[in-house]
């Protein structure tokens, strides 16, 4: 076992760049693909977790599906962008496809009633300045509004990109972002 670990590490050092690893993985090198997974999975999981409304199981499923698709599509990767950018886009597409396919995408739109989730927490667990409250509040947002907020405010996408990806008008993307920000402020106890 130690010999296998040493061999894998020697053939794909941590410092290997993504392009080298991608070319090796596209040629069938499982160790190179494992390095890609270990390097990019944590960041992609965080993104997917937010897009999936804080559902660890859904985020893990989307992450697994992302890397299955990446393995299949890696031979067609054209290196026109960074591997991390390509994987990021693949992960977003995977999560959004899953959200679109599930009836929950529209049915889980809990709207204003979602405030009750945070209001029901003991005051000791609610602190306006904690990241935990922000994550909880983010989880209560309607799925489409949450997706727009995460893609725009956290991931830095433009409204045109979001509109294309979510199959909505640019104006709808802007309206969803405004709605999401307002709901988030209300859930965190901020006054306008």
N, C-alpha and C positions, 0 to 999 in steps of 0.2 A: 504494500500500500504506500509506504514512504517513497519507494522508487518511482511509483506512478505519479505521485504528487510532485516530486522533484523534477521528473521528466516534463510534466505538463507545465510547470513553472518555468523551466529552462526554455522550452520551445515558445512560450507565450508570456514573456515577462509583463509585469503590471504596467510597465511604462510603454508597452506596445500601443501604437495608436489605433484608433477605431478603424481606419481604412485598411490597415494591415490585417487586423482581426477579421474584418468583414470579408476581405478577399479569401482568407484562409477558411472561414466558416462557409462561404459560398461554394468552396471546393470540397466541402464535406468534413472539415475538421471540427469535431465535436468540442474539443478543448477550447478552441478559439471562440466558438459560439457560447460556451459556458462563461468565458471571460466577458463577452459582450453582455450576457445576461446579468452577471454579478455587478458590472459597472453601471448599467442603466436601469435595472429593475427597481431599485429603491425610489428613484425620482419619478419613474413612470407610475409606480404604485401610489405614490402620494397624489399625483394628478388624478388617477383613476378613482381613488378613494373619494376625492372631492366631487368628481363628476357623478359618482354613484351614490351621492348623498350620505357618505359616511358608512356605507355598508361594506364591511370588510370582505364578506363572502362574494359579493358582486364585483368588488374591485379585484380580488384574487382571480376570479373567473375571467374577467376582462384582461388582466395581466397575462394569464396563461394563454388566452386566445391571441393576444397581441404577439407573443413570442412564437406561437405556432405559425401564425401568418408570416412573421418575420423570417422564420426558418424556410418556409416555402418560397417567399418572395425575394430572399436575399440574393439569389443568382441574377435577378433582374435589376438589382439596385445599381443605379447609374453613377453614383458618387457626384451628383450635381448639388447635393447638400451634404451637411455633416450627417453621419450615421445617427447621432443622437436626435437630430431634427427629424429625420425620417422615421425613427422609432416613435418619437413623440407624436407625430401626425398619425401614425398607424394606431397608436394607443387611443388617441382621441376618437378616431374613426370607429374603432372597435367599441368603445364605450357608448358612443352616440348611436351606433347601429343597435346595440343591445337595448338602449333606452327607447329607441324608436320601436323596436320589435315588441317590447313588453307593453302590455296594456297599462302597466303601472306608470308609464311615461306621462300620460295625461290624467289617469285616475288618481295618482298620488299628489296632484296639485291641491295641497291642503290650504293654500291661501292664507288668509288672515287667522284661521283657526290654529295655525301652527304656533302662534304666540303662546297658546296655552301650554305647549310643551315646556318652554322655558319658564313660564310663570309658575308652573307646578314644582319646579326645583326649589329646594331649600335655599334661603338667602346665602348661606355659607358656601354654596356651590356656584352662586352667580356673582361674578365680579366683572363689572363692565370692561375692565382692562385686560382680562385674561384671554389667551389664545384658545383655551378650552371652550369658553363661552362663544367665541367667534366660530369655532368649528361646529359646536352644537347649533348655533343659529343658522349657519350655512346648511346644515343637514335638514332644517325645517323648511327651507325655501322650496317653492315649486320647482320640479325638475328642469323645465326649460329656462326659467329665470336663473336657477343655480348654474346651469350649463353656460349661459351667456356671461354671468358674473365671473365664473372661474376662468373661462377662456379669455375674457377681456381684461379683467382687473388683475388676475393672478398670472396668467400665461402670456399676456401682452398681445393677443390677437386683435386685428382691426375688425370693425363691424362688417365690412364687406366679406372677410374670410368667415366670420361667424355665420353670417346670413347664408352663404353658400353651403357651409357644412351642415347647418341645421335646416336648410331648405325653407328659409323665411326671407321676407323683405328686410332690407337694411334698416328701415324705419322700425320694423318689429323688433329687431335686435336691440336698437337703441331704447325702445320702450320697455323691453324685458329687462335691460340693464338698469334703467331708472326704477322700475318696479322692484327689482331685486335689492338694489341699494336702499330703497325706502323701507322695505320689509326688514332688511338686515339691521338698519338703524333702529327701527321699532323694537325688534327682538332683543337688541342690546341695550334698550332703555334710553337711547339718546332722544333728545327732543329736537324738533326741526329748527 
